[in-house]
Amino acid sequence: MIRMVAVRLLLTLPILLGVSVVAFVLMRALPGDFAQASAGTSTISAEALDTIRRNLGLDLPVWRQYLRWLGATLSGDLGLSFTTRRPVATEIFPRLAVTAELTLIAGLMAGLMGVTTGLLSARLRGVAEWAVRGWNSLLLAVPNFVIATLIVLLFGLYFPSVGIFNYVAFARDPSGNIASLLLPALSLALTVSVTISENTRAAVLEVSSQDYVMVAKAKGLRPRAILRDYLVRNALTPVVTVTGLQLAALLGGSILIETIFTIPGMGQYLFDSIASRDYPAIQAIVLVAATIVLLMNVLVDIAYARVDARVSYE
């Protein structure tokens, strides 16, 4: 196990290098740069634009800009934000904590809804199965940002007493902080819960036909004991894998959700940075997000081996 983890962690290094190259090149391939974005609609001379680019190092060839950024990053320096002129690390990590909290709450919601509806669909069958599968099909067809917009409209029109754009910092009010993230987390969780639900249903149905379940029924064990000790435990392996991968996918979905609900997380920070062509901030966000996703994949492999004793990485 230790060897597998060490190998997987080493393999993340070239992947992160490739991600950094792609992000670096693609951002500079977009029309305009920070100098033009900061000028806005105002008239500014070409000489002034050149001065801004020279002060920020944007006049250098792209490969030299990348090597300079890579060397600084390897030393732990993510650079200065073009917009605020503050270290990107001091800007991104407080926002990362907000996004991590939102993702955690959404993941718990998605796991609870997905496993519950998947079990109901597989065990009750009939009307319950059709209702769950119809609900899942509806959620699968609707993007999470549409669901977020509908939630905003619903609570804004019919429940005005419930604050929608009222993010509260955890340090100021922990309970208020969690309450302010419930609706955004629900917007993220609904779509993700579909995948967990369908995989739970398929896994439970597959395990239900196994011989050891038939023997347990023949012994006269209670349905609750069969469900807990035979069905759920043995069907958990693929569900753990899917849930872990979906948690990583929540990071991508948080970009629009945080923008819609005005949550000061990494998603909104990335959106604002792209609009202003703040290259150091964008590169740091992409690198941090890629690192989290890769580490999540390693954790999924570890959990997979812990849940299923038949899996061994030795």
C-alpha positions in Angstrom: 0.0 0.0 0.0 2.8 2.4 0.9 4.6 1.7 -2.3 1.4 2.3 -4.3 0.8 5.6 -2.6 4.4 6.7 -3.2 4.3 5.8 -6.9 0.9 7.5 -7.4 2.2 10.7 -5.7 5.3 10.7 -7.9 3.2 10.3 -11.0 1.2 13.4 -10.1 4.3 15.5 -10.6 4.5 15.2 -14.5 0.7 15.5 -14.6 0.8 18.8 -12.7 3.6 20.0 -15.0 1.5 19.3 -18.0 -1.5 21.0 -16.5 0.5 24.1 -15.7 1.8 24.2 -19.3 -1.6 23.9 -20.8 -3.1 26.5 -18.4 -0.2 28.9 -19.0 -0.4 28.7 -22.8 -4.2 28.8 -23.1 -4.5 31.9 -21.0 -2.1 33.7 -23.1 -3.8 32.5 -26.3 -7.0 34.4 -25.3 -7.5 37.9 -26.9 -6.1 40.7 -24.8 -4.0 40.7 -21.6 -4.0 42.3 -18.2 -2.8 45.7 -19.5 -5.8 45.9 -21.9 -8.3 44.5 -19.4 -7.2 47.1 -16.7 -7.6 49.9 -19.2 -11.2 48.9 -19.8 -13.0 51.3 -22.1 -10.8 54.2 -21.3 -8.4 55.5 -24.0 -4.7 54.7 -23.1 -1.7 55.1 -25.3 0.3 52.2 -26.7 3.3 53.4 -24.8 1.5 53.2 -21.5 0.3 49.7 -22.3 3.9 48.6 -23.2 5.0 50.1 -19.8 2.5 48.0 -17.9 3.5 44.9 -19.8 7.1 45.5 -19.2 6.6 46.1 -15.4 4.7 42.8 -15.2 7.1 40.8 -17.4 4.5 40.3 -20.1 6.8 41.6 -22.7 9.0 38.5 -22.4 8.6 35.4 -24.7 6.0 33.0 -23.3 8.6 30.3 -22.6 10.7 32.7 -20.5 7.5 33.8 -18.6 6.7 30.2 -17.9 10.2 29.2 -16.7 10.3 32.2 -14.4 6.9 31.3 -13.0 7.7 27.7 -12.7 11.0 28.4 -10.8 9.1 30.7 -8.4 6.4 28.2 -7.9 8.8 25.4 -7.1 10.3 27.6 -4.4 6.8 28.1 -2.9 6.1 31.5 -4.4 2.9 31.6 -6.3 3.5 35.2 -7.4 1.8 38.5 -7.0 -1.8 39.1 -8.2 -1.8 41.6 -11.0 -5.1 43.1 -9.7 -4.4 43.5 -5.9 -0.6 43.4 -6.0 -0.7 41.0 -3.0 0.8 37.5 -2.8 -1.5 35.0 -4.6 -1.1 32.6 -1.7 -2.7 35.0 0.8 -5.6 35.5 -1.7 -6.3 31.9 -2.6 -6.0 29.8 0.5 -8.7 31.6 2.5 -11.0 31.2 -0.5 -9.9 27.5 -0.8 -11.2 26.9 2.7 -14.6 28.3 1.7 -14.8 26.1 -1.4 -13.6 23.1 0.6 -16.4 23.6 3.1 -19.0 24.1 0.4 -17.7 20.9 -1.4 -17.8 18.9 1.9 -21.4 19.9 2.7 -22.5 19.2 -0.9 -20.7 15.8 -0.8 -22.4 14.8 2.4 -25.8 15.8 0.9 -25.1 14.0 -2.4 -23.9 10.9 -0.6 -26.9 10.8 1.7 -29.4 11.4 -1.1 -27.7 9.1 -3.6 -27.3 6.1 -1.3 -30.8 6.5 0.1 -32.6 6.8 -3.2 -30.4 4.0 -4.7 -31.3 1.6 -1.9 -35.0 2.5 -2.1 -35.0 2.0 -5.9 -33.2 -1.4 -5.6 -35.1 -2.8 -2.6 -38.7 -1.5 -3.0 -38.9 -1.7 -6.8 -42.3 -1.0 -8.4 -43.6 2.6 -8.0 -40.6 3.6 -5.9 -38.1 2.5 -8.5 -39.9 4.4 -11.3 -40.2 7.5 -9.1 -36.5 7.5 -8.2 -35.4 6.8 -11.8 -37.7 9.5 -13.2 -36.3 12.0 -10.6 -32.8 11.0 -11.5 -33.4 11.4 -15.2 -34.8 14.9 -14.6 -31.8 16.0 -12.5 -29.4 14.4 -15.0 -30.9 16.5 -17.8 -30.7 19.8 -15.9 -27.3 21.4 -15.3 -26.5 22.5 -11.7 -26.3 26.2 -12.6 -29.9 26.0 -13.8 -30.9 24.3 -10.6 -29.1 27.0 -8.7 -30.9 29.7 -10.6 -34.3 28.0 -10.0 -33.5 27.8 -6.3 -32.7 31.5 -6.2 -35.9 32.4 -7.9 -38.0 30.0 -5.7 -36.7 31.3 -2.4 -36.6 34.9 -3.6 -40.2 34.9 -4.7 -41.9 32.6 -2.2 -39.6 32.6 0.8 -38.1 36.1 1.0 -37.3 35.6 4.7 -34.7 33.1 3.8 -31.4 34.8 3.0 -29.9 33.8 -0.4 -26.9 36.0 -0.9 -26.0 36.2 2.8 -22.7 34.4 3.1 -21.4 34.5 6.7 -17.8 33.8 7.6 -17.2 30.8 9.8 -15.1 32.7 12.3 -17.9 35.2 12.8 -20.9 32.8 13.2 -20.3 29.0 12.7 -24.0 28.1 12.6 -24.8 31.0 10.3 -21.9 30.0 8.1 -23.3 26.5 7.6 -26.8 27.8 7.1 -25.6 30.2 4.4 -24.0 27.3 2.4 -27.0 24.9 2.5 -28.7 26.2 -0.6 -25.5 26.5 -2.7 -24.5 23.0 -1.5 -27.9 21.6 -2.4 -27.5 23.0 -6.0 -24.2 21.1 -6.3 -25.4 18.0 -4.6 -28.6 17.3 -6.6 -26.8 16.6 -9.9 -24.0 14.6 -8.2 -26.5 12.5 -6.2 -27.8 11.0 -9.5 -24.6 9.2 -10.3 -24.3 7.9 -6.8 -27.9 6.8 -6.8 -27.7 4.9 -10.0 -24.5 3.2 -9.1 -25.9 2.2 -5.7 -28.9 0.8 -7.3 -26.9 -1.2 -9.8 -24.5 -2.5 -7.1 -27.2 -3.6 -4.8 -29.1 -5.4 -7.5 -25.9 -7.2 -8.5 -25.1 -8.2 -5.0 -28.7 -9.4 -4.3 -28.3 -12.2 -6.8 -25.1 -13.6 -5.2 -25.1 -17.0 -3.5 -24.2 -15.7 -0.1 -27.2 -13.5 0.0 -29.5 -16.4 -1.0 -27.9 -18.5 1.8 -28.5 -15.7 4.3 -32.1 -15.5 3.3 -32.4 -19.3 3.6 -31.0 -19.1 7.1 -33.9 -16.9 8.1 -31.9 -13.8 8.8 -33.8 -10.6 9.3 -34.1 -8.4 6.2 -32.4 -5.5 8.1 -29.4 -7.8 8.9 -29.2 -9.0 5.3 -29.3 -5.4 4.1 -26.6 -4.2 6.6 -24.2 -7.1 6.6 -24.5 -8.6 3.2 -26.0 -6.1 0.7 -24.7 -2.7 1.7 -21.3 -3.8 2.8 -20.5 -5.7 -0.4 -22.1 -3.1 -2.7 -20.1 -0.3 -1.1 -16.9 -0.8 -3.2 -18.1 0.7 -6.5 -20.1 3.4 -4.6 -17.0 4.5 -2.7 -15.1 4.9 -6.0 -17.9 6.9 -7.7 -18.5 9.1 -4.7 -14.8 10.0 -4.4 -14.6 10.9 -8.1 -17.8 12.9 -7.8 -16.4 14.9 -4.9 -13.5 15.9 -7.1 -15.9 16.9 -9.8 -17.7 19.2 -7.4 -14.7 21.6 -7.5 -15.5 22.3 -11.2 -19.2 22.8 -10.5 -18.5 25.3 -7.7 -17.3 27.9 -10.1 -20.7 28.9 -11.4 -22.5 28.1 -8.1 -20.2 30.4 -6.1 -20.8 33.2 -8.7 -24.5 32.8 -8.6 -24.7 32.8 -4.8 -21.9 35.4 -4.4 -19.8 33.1 -2.2 -16.1 34.3 -1.8 -14.6 30.9 -2.8 -12.1 29.7 -5.4 -14.7 29.5 -8.1 -15.7 33.1 -7.9 -12.0 34.1 -7.5 -11.3 32.2 -10.7 -14.2 33.8 -12.6 -13.0 37.3 -11.5 -9.4 36.5 -12.4 -10.2 35.3 -15.9 -12.3 38.5 -16.5 -9.3 40.7 -15.5 -6.6 38.4 -17.1 -4.9 38.0 -13.7 -2.5 35.4 -14.9 -0.7 34.5 -11.6 -4.0 34.0 -9.8 -5.4 31.8 -12.6 -2.3 29.7 -12.8 -2.3 29.2 -9.0 -6.0 28.3 -8.9 -5.6 25.7 -11.7 -2.6 24.2 -10.1 -4.2 23.9 -6.6 -7.4 22.5 -8.1 -5.5 19.9 -10.2 -3.5 18.9 -7.1 -6.7 18.4 -5.1 -8.2 16.2 -7.8 -5.1 14.1 -8.1 -4.9 13.6 -4.4 -8.6 12.7 -4.3 -8.0 10.0 -6.8 -5.2 8.5 -4.6 -7.5 8.6 -1.6 -10.2 6.8 -3.6 -7.7 4.0 -4.4 -6.8 3.7 -0.7 -10.5 3.6 0.4 -11.2 1.1 -2.3 -8.6 -1.3 -0.9 -9.8 -0.7 2.7 -13.4 -1.4 1.8 -12.8 -4.5 -0.4 -10.4 -7.0 1.2 -10.0 -8.7 -2.2 -8.2 -5.6 -3.6 -4.4 -5.6 -3.0 -1.8 -3.2 -4.3 1.1 -5.3 -3.1 
